[in-house]
Amino acid sequence: VAKDLGLQLPALRDRGVHILDKGRTQYFALHGKTGHLVTAERIDREQLCENVQQCVLRCELIVEGKM
């Protein structure tokens, strides 16, 4: 994420980068030392997308301040 946004790692913390998932469970997080998007919770496809052939999890990345 840091590389895709063209930011250095300290800038991720300084700009207040947040990941928003739909629903109650936060499935994704930013790794503080690498800036990578990682899974924060075990993702159980059978539970999330029981009768759906294509399973998609969406999240939003919010960056405060100007880019």
Number of C-alpha atoms within 10 A of each C-alpha: 15 17 11 8 10 10 14 12 17 12 12 19 13 11 15 11 15 15 15 15 16 11 8 6 12 15 19 20 18 19 14 12 8 12 19 15 14 11 13 13 11 10 13 9 12 10 8 12 13 10 9 10 7 6 11 10 12 9 14 11 13 12 16 12 9 5 8
